[in-house]
Each structure stands twice: as C-alpha cells, then as structure tokens.
C-alpha cells in the first residue's frame, strides 16, 4: 500500500472537480479524501496500490470536462491507514 498527496491547480472549483475525484477514487477502490482549498486549488489524499494510485494521478491531470487543470503537485507518502472509503471533506 502507498499514499498519494496532491494539490491540483487551475479552474478546478465550481466545475464538479471534487465529485469527479470522488467518483474516480471510488471506482479505483481507494481510501482517502478530497477538498477545496481557500486559494482555488483542490487537495486530495488517497491510499491504495501503486497501480490504483497511478491511474488516480492520471485522472487528476485530466479532470472533468469543464475543468482546466494547469498543474498537479503530487508526492508519494507513507499510508496513514485511511479507512471508510473515499470522501469529500470541507
């Protein structure tokens, strides 16, 4: 198991980005969370296998149709044991 922490910049708030991330993470079987940041970015933490997280990272770069991702700052981390699936936090 691994973890991925990412901050996504661009037009990622008000365009369904958190819902997109939530759906992608659940389809991949990841645990973790996604939330908006005050500066207009979106932050996410996900835990799963390296293959699951690689697919998740690819999805973060893509985003939903209305989003315009300009950058994804991602770092591999040690998992913290997130449980209970994937959730949207505030």
C-alpha positions as CSV (number, residue, x, y, z in Angstrom):
1,X,0.0,0.0,0.0
2,X,1.0,3.5,-0.8
3,X,-0.4,7.0,-0.4
4,X,-0.6,10.0,-2.8
5,X,-1.0,13.6,-1.7
6,X,-1.8,16.0,-4.5
7,X,-2.8,19.7,-4.9
8,X,-4.4,20.4,-8.3
9,X,-4.3,24.0,-9.7
10,X,-6.3,25.6,-12.4
11,X,-10.1,26.0,-12.9
12,X,-10.9,23.2,-10.5
13,X,-13.5,24.7,-8.2
14,X,-17.2,25.2,-9.2
15,X,-16.8,22.7,-12.1
16,X,-17.5,19.4,-10.4
17,X,-13.9,18.5,-9.8
18,X,-14.4,17.2,-6.3
19,X,-17.3,15.0,-7.5
20,X,-15.1,13.8,-10.3
21,X,-12.3,12.9,-8.0
22,X,-14.7,11.2,-5.6
23,X,-16.1,9.1,-8.4
24,X,-12.7,8.1,-9.8
25,X,-11.3,7.2,-6.4
26,X,-14.3,5.1,-5.5
27,X,-14.2,3.3,-8.9
28,X,-10.5,2.5,-8.2
29,X,-11.2,1.3,-4.7
30,X,-9.1,4.0,-3.0
31,X,-9.5,5.3,0.6
32,X,-8.9,9.0,1.4
33,X,-10.5,12.4,0.8
34,X,-10.7,15.5,-1.4
35,X,-11.4,19.1,-0.5
36,X,-11.3,22.6,-1.9
37,X,-8.6,25.0,-0.7
38,X,-9.2,28.7,0.0
39,X,-6.8,29.8,-2.8
40,X,-8.9,28.0,-5.5
41,X,-7.0,24.7,-5.6
42,X,-8.2,21.2,-4.8
43,X,-6.3,18.9,-2.4
44,X,-6.6,15.2,-2.2
45,X,-5.1,12.3,-0.2
46,X,-5.5,8.8,-1.5
47,X,-4.3,5.3,-0.3
48,X,-4.2,2.2,-2.4
49,X,-1.8,0.1,-4.5
50,X,0.7,1.8,-6.7
51,X,-1.3,0.8,-9.8
52,X,-4.5,2.3,-8.4
53,X,-2.8,5.5,-7.5
54,X,-1.1,5.8,-10.9
55,X,-4.5,5.6,-12.5
56,X,-5.8,8.1,-10.0
57,X,-3.0,10.6,-10.7
58,X,-3.7,10.3,-14.4
59,X,-7.3,11.2,-13.7
60,X,-6.3,14.2,-11.7
61,X,-4.4,15.6,-14.6
62,X,-7.4,15.0,-16.9
63,X,-10.2,16.3,-14.6
64,X,-13.9,16.6,-15.7
65,X,-15.0,18.3,-18.9
66,X,-15.5,21.8,-17.5
67,X,-12.2,21.8,-15.5
68,X,-8.9,23.2,-16.8
69,X,-6.0,21.6,-14.9
70,X,-2.9,23.7,-15.1
71,X,-0.7,21.7,-12.7
72,X,-0.8,18.8,-10.3
73,X,1.7,18.9,-7.4
74,X,1.9,15.2,-6.3
75,X,4.0,13.4,-3.7
76,X,4.2,9.8,-2.7
77,X,3.7,9.3,1.0
78,X,3.5,6.6,3.6
79,X,-0.1,5.5,4.1
80,X,-1.8,6.6,7.3
81,X,-4.4,3.8,7.3
82,X,-7.3,5.8,5.9
83,X,-10.4,3.7,6.2
84,X,-14.1,4.0,5.3
85,X,-13.7,4.6,1.5
86,X,-13.2,8.0,-0.1
87,X,-15.0,11.1,1.0
88,X,-15.4,14.8,0.1
89,X,-14.4,17.0,3.1
90,X,-14.8,20.7,3.7
